Amino acid sequence: MEGAMARTSRRSKLALSDEQRDMLMKVSHARSAPLREVQRATILLKYADGYDILAIAQQVNTMRSTVYKCIDKALSMGPEAGLKDTFHRARNPVITEEAKNWVVSVACTKPKDIGYASEIWSRKSLAQHVRKHALQSGHPCLQRASKATVQRILSEHPIRPHKIAYYCERRDPDFEQKMQQVLMVYKEVSLYQANGVDSCPPVVTVSVDEKPGVQALSNLADDILPDPEKNSRLLRDHQYKRLGTASILAALDLHNGHVTAQVHDRHRSTEFISLLQELDSHYPQECQIRVVLDNHSSHISKETRAYLATRPNRFVYVHTPTYGSWLNLVETLFGKMARTFLKHIRVNSLQELKDRIMLGVKEINSAPVIHRWKKFDVVAKY
């Protein structure tokens, strides 16, 4: 049985003059014309050449209703009108501005403040709240608001209540003064280095801090080393055993990059005094040791001050502002450790972790790098 023939359209044929056909040909091949006009020009040309509606819709990859609409417009108002959209008055918005403002005001509150358990909104929970309380809040247009509708309303401002970012509240009233003092120390060190003096300076500047909580992790199964015939990467069992943590105390010499470090189980005044004693023995007695450090309790404890009293004029403290530890250059050293020998480290005991850390410090001191503060015009927003 032969397939059914396409039904002949009852619409009139589209008669095109040479000028109109040339115009439609140019539009149908234009690269810069809107896609809808290119599509409509192709429809009109094919209809004028006798193609049936179904064939045109298939070739242009659109619906038959779109083809009918384009042809009817061209038959009634001409081919030029068939390419353009008919002017129509936009409908009044269903969601009022007052309703949108209400959604924004809800998004700017915490769910827990209005009776929910959550701390912050999710898109879904916010949309559910909007639908539930829209009528009693005087906005019935939002009774069926979907998650996407709420998201579009928030995107106009924009507000993202499902996201959270952290900031540091400046709680030190002398923040800028202390920051400038630290930066002046760094500037002084850089000027001294620029003069090219090789001898030990009269004031040695070291940056001191601790890196607590370095985990000693042990494998439960042996690592599988890379093999050209089997695997290109080191393979490691995802399970591990915790053996404890260690704390790294480090002093970074800002003149030559030398690192004085100790590894302890805890970070108390006793351990900090031990680091100060090592610094005292490392540098010549005629030098004064200027220490850039934060406000940790062990740095200013009764035990530490008692030790400092036994070494008068030997140590000078320069404190970073409260919550301003990013100003301490030794943090860049800890970052280097985390990227190198501490990365993916596995050990069989806590003592092995301590030994590996000290070996890593020895490797750093074999090729010391001078850490410099490169931006001295720190803006006040920090």
C-alpha positions in Angstrom: 0.0 0.0 0.0 1.4 3.3 -1.0 2.0 6.0 1.6 -0.6 8.7 2.0 0.0 11.9 -0.1 0.5 15.2 1.7 -2.7 17.2 1.9 -2.9 20.1 -0.6 -3.1 23.5 1.2 -6.2 25.5 0.6 -4.2 28.7 1.0 -3.5 30.9 -2.0 -0.2 30.7 -3.7 2.3 33.3 -2.8 3.3 35.4 -5.8 6.7 37.1 -5.6 8.1 39.8 -7.8 11.7 39.6 -8.9 12.6 42.3 -6.4 10.8 40.4 -3.5 12.4 37.1 -4.4 15.9 38.7 -4.5 15.2 40.3 -1.1 14.1 37.0 0.4 17.1 35.2 -1.1 19.5 37.7 0.5 17.8 37.4 3.9 17.8 33.6 3.8 21.6 33.6 3.2 22.5 36.5 5.4 24.9 35.7 8.2 24.1 38.8 10.3 20.3 38.8 10.0 18.3 37.5 13.0 17.7 33.7 12.9 13.9 34.1 12.9 14.1 36.3 9.8 16.4 33.8 8.0 13.9 31.0 8.8 10.9 33.0 7.7 12.5 34.0 4.4 13.3 30.3 3.7 9.7 29.4 4.5 8.3 32.0 2.1 10.7 31.0 -0.8 9.8 27.4 -0.5 6.1 28.0 -0.3 6.3 30.2 -3.4 8.1 27.4 -5.1 5.3 25.0 -4.4 6.5 23.0 -1.4 3.7 21.7 0.9 3.5 22.8 4.5 4.7 19.6 6.1 7.8 19.5 3.8 8.6 23.1 4.6 8.3 22.5 8.4 10.6 19.5 8.2 13.3 21.2 6.1 13.3 24.4 8.2 13.1 22.3 11.4 10.1 24.1 13.0 6.4 23.5 13.7 3.7 23.6 11.1 1.9 26.3 13.1 4.9 28.6 12.7 4.9 28.0 8.9 1.2 28.7 8.7 1.6 31.9 10.7 4.4 33.2 8.5 2.6 32.4 5.2 -0.7 33.9 6.4 1.0 37.1 7.3 2.8 37.3 4.0 -0.4 36.6 2.0 -2.3 39.3 3.9 0.4 42.0 4.3 3.2 41.1 1.9 6.5 39.2 2.1 8.2 42.0 4.0 5.6 41.9 6.7 6.0 38.1 6.8 9.6 38.5 8.0 8.8 40.7 11.0 7.0 40.2 14.3 3.6 41.7 14.5 3.4 44.4 17.2 1.5 43.4 20.2 0.9 45.0 23.6 2.7 43.2 26.4 0.5 41.7 29.1 0.5 43.3 32.5 2.9 41.4 34.8 1.3 38.7 36.9 3.7 39.2 39.8 3.6 42.7 41.2 6.6 44.8 42.3 5.2 44.7 45.8 5.2 40.9 45.7 8.8 40.8 44.4 9.9 43.2 47.2 8.3 40.9 49.7 10.2 37.8 48.4 13.5 39.8 48.6 12.7 40.9 52.2 12.0 37.3 53.2 15.3 36.2 51.5 17.2 38.8 53.6 16.1 37.1 56.9 17.3 33.9 58.5 14.9 31.0 58.4 15.5 30.3 62.1 14.2 33.8 62.9 10.8 33.0 61.5 10.4 29.6 63.0 12.4 27.2 60.9 15.3 25.0 62.0 17.6 26.0 59.1 20.3 28.6 59.4 20.2 29.8 55.8 17.6 29.4 53.0 17.9 26.9 50.2 16.1 27.7 46.9 13.5 25.0 47.6 12.8 26.0 51.2 12.4 29.7 50.2 10.0 28.9 47.4 8.0 26.7 49.7 7.8 29.5 52.3 6.7 32.0 49.6 3.9 29.7 48.4 2.7 28.9 51.9 2.5 32.5 53.1 1.8 34.5 49.9 -1.9 34.8 50.5 -1.8 35.9 54.1 0.9 38.4 53.2 -1.3 39.9 50.6 0.4 38.6 47.5 -1.9 35.9 46.0 0.1 36.1 42.7 2.8 34.1 44.4 0.7 31.2 45.5 2.0 29.0 42.7 5.5 30.4 42.5 8.1 27.8 41.6 11.7 27.6 42.6 12.7 29.1 39.3 10.3 32.0 39.7 11.8 32.9 43.1 15.3 32.5 41.7 14.4 35.0 38.8 13.1 37.5 41.4 16.3 37.3 43.5 18.5 37.5 40.4 17.2 40.9 39.6 19.0 42.4 42.6 21.0 40.1 42.9 20.6 38.2 46.2 21.9 34.7 46.9 20.6 33.7 50.3 21.7 30.1 49.8 25.3 31.1 49.7 27.6 32.0 52.6 30.9 33.9 52.6 33.1 34.6 55.6 34.7 37.9 56.7 36.9 38.9 59.5 35.5 41.4 62.0 38.1 43.9 62.9 38.2 43.7 66.7 41.5 45.4 67.3 41.1 49.2 67.7 44.8 49.6 66.9 44.7 47.4 63.8 46.1 50.0 61.3 48.8 51.2 63.7 50.0 47.7 64.4 49.8 46.8 60.7 51.9 49.8 59.7 54.4 48.9 62.4 54.8 45.4 60.9 55.1 46.7 57.4 57.7 49.2 58.5 59.8 46.3 59.9 59.5 44.5 56.5 60.5 47.7 54.7 63.5 48.2 56.9 64.6 44.6 56.2 64.2 45.1 52.5 66.3 48.3 52.5 69.0 46.6 54.5 69.1 43.8 51.9 69.2 46.3 49.1 72.4 47.7 50.5 74.1 44.3 50.0 75.6 44.0 53.5 76.7 40.4 54.1 77.6 40.7 57.8 75.0 40.0 60.5 72.8 43.0 61.0 72.7 44.6 64.5 69.0 43.7 64.6 68.0 40.3 63.2 64.4 40.1 62.3 62.6 36.7 62.4 59.0 35.8 61.8 57.6 33.3 64.3 54.4 31.3 64.4 53.1 27.8 64.9 51.4 25.3 62.7 49.3 23.2 65.0 47.4 20.0 64.3 49.6 18.4 61.7 48.2 14.9 61.5 50.2 11.7 61.6 48.3 9.4 59.3 49.2 5.8 58.7 48.3 3.6 55.8 46.3 0.4 56.5 47.6 -1.1 53.2 50.8 -0.5 51.2 50.9 2.1 48.5 51.1 0.7 44.9 53.9 2.6 43.0 53.4 3.7 39.4 54.0 1.0 36.8 54.3 1.8 33.1 52.4 -1.4 32.3 49.6 -1.1 34.9 49.0 2.3 36.4 50.4 5.8 35.8 49.7 7.1 39.3 50.6 6.1 42.9 47.6 4.1 44.2 46.6 4.4 47.9 44.0 2.7 50.0 41.4 5.3 51.0 41.4 4.1 54.6 44.0 5.2 57.1 44.7 5.3 60.8 45.2 8.4 63.0 48.3 8.3 65.2 48.0 11.8 66.7 49.0 15.4 65.8 52.1 17.5 66.1 52.7 21.2 66.3 55.4 23.0 64.3 57.1 26.0 65.8 59.1 27.9 63.3 61.1 31.1 63.1 61.9 32.4 59.6 64.9 34.7 59.2 63.8 37.5 56.9 67.4 38.4 56.0 68.6 35.0 54.7 65.6 32.7 54.7 67.0 30.3 57.3 64.4 28.4 59.2 64.7 27.5 62.9 62.0 24.9 63.7 60.9 22.6 66.4 58.2 19.9 66.5 56.3 19.2 69.6 53.2 17.4 70.8 51.8 20.6 72.3 52.2 24.3 72.0 52.7 25.8 75.4 55.0 28.4 77.0 57.5 25.6 77.6 57.8 24.8 73.9 57.8 28.5 72.9 60.6 29.2 75.4 62.5 26.3 73.9 62.3 28.0 70.4 63.5 31.3 71.9 66.5 29.5 73.5 67.4 28.0 70.2 67.2 31.4 68.5 69.4 32.8 71.3 72.1 30.2 70.7 71.9 30.5 66.9 72.6 34.2 66.6 75.6 36.2 67.8 75.3 37.6 71.2 75.9 41.2 70.0 72.8 41.0 67.8 69.3 41.9 68.9 66.6 39.5 67.8 63.4 41.3 66.6 60.5 38.8 66.6 57.3 39.3 64.5 54.6 37.2 66.1 50.9 37.1 66.9 49.1 37.4 70.3 49.1 33.8 71.3 48.9 33.4 75.1 52.2 31.4 75.2 54.1 34.4 73.7 53.2 36.7 76.6 52.7 34.2 79.5 54.2 34.6 82.9 56.7 31.8 82.1 57.8 33.4 78.9 58.2 36.8 80.4 60.3 35.3 83.2 62.6 33.8 80.6 62.8 37.1 78.6 63.8 38.9 81.9 66.9 36.7 82.0 67.9 37.9 78.6 67.4 41.7 78.8 67.6 43.6 75.5 68.0 40.4 73.6 64.5 40.0 72.2 62.1 42.7 70.9 58.5 41.8 70.1 56.5 43.2 67.2 53.0 42.0 67.4 50.7 41.6 64.4 47.1 42.9 64.9 44.4 40.7 66.4 43.1 38.5 63.5 45.9 39.8 61.3 48.1 36.8 61.2 48.1 37.1 57.4 50.6 39.9 58.0 53.1 37.4 59.4 55.6 36.3 56.6 56.2 32.9 58.3 52.7 31.9 57.0 54.2 31.7 53.5 56.7 29.2 54.9 53.9 27.0 56.3 52.2 27.2 52.9 55.4 26.0 51.2 55.6 23.1 53.7 52.0 22.2 53.0 52.7 22.1 49.2 55.9 20.1 49.5 56.9 17.5 52.1 53.7 17.6 54.1 51.5 17.0 51.0 49.9 13.5 51.2 52.4 12.4 53.9 52.0 9.0 55.5 54.0 7.7 58.4 54.1 4.7 60.7 54.4 6.6 64.0 54.1 10.1 65.4 57.9 10.2 65.9 58.4 9.5 62.2 56.2 12.5 61.4 58.4 14.7 63.6 61.6 13.3 61.9 60.2 13.8 58.4 59.2 17.4 59.3 62.7 18.2 60.6 64.2 16.6 57.5 62.0 18.8 55.4 63.2 21.9 57.3 66.8 20.7 56.7 66.1 20.5 52.9 64.7 24.1 53.0 67.8 25.4 54.8 70.0 23.7 52.2 68.6 26.1 49.6 67.1 28.9 51.6 64.7 31.4 50.0 64.3 34.9 51.3 60.6 35.7 51.8 59.8 39.3 51.0 56.7 41.4 51.6 56.1 42.9 48.2 53.0 45.1 48.7 53.5 47.8 51.3 50.5 50.0 50.3 48.0 47.6 52.0 44.6 49.2 51.7 42.6 50.1 54.8 39.8 47.6 54.1 41.9 44.8 55.4 
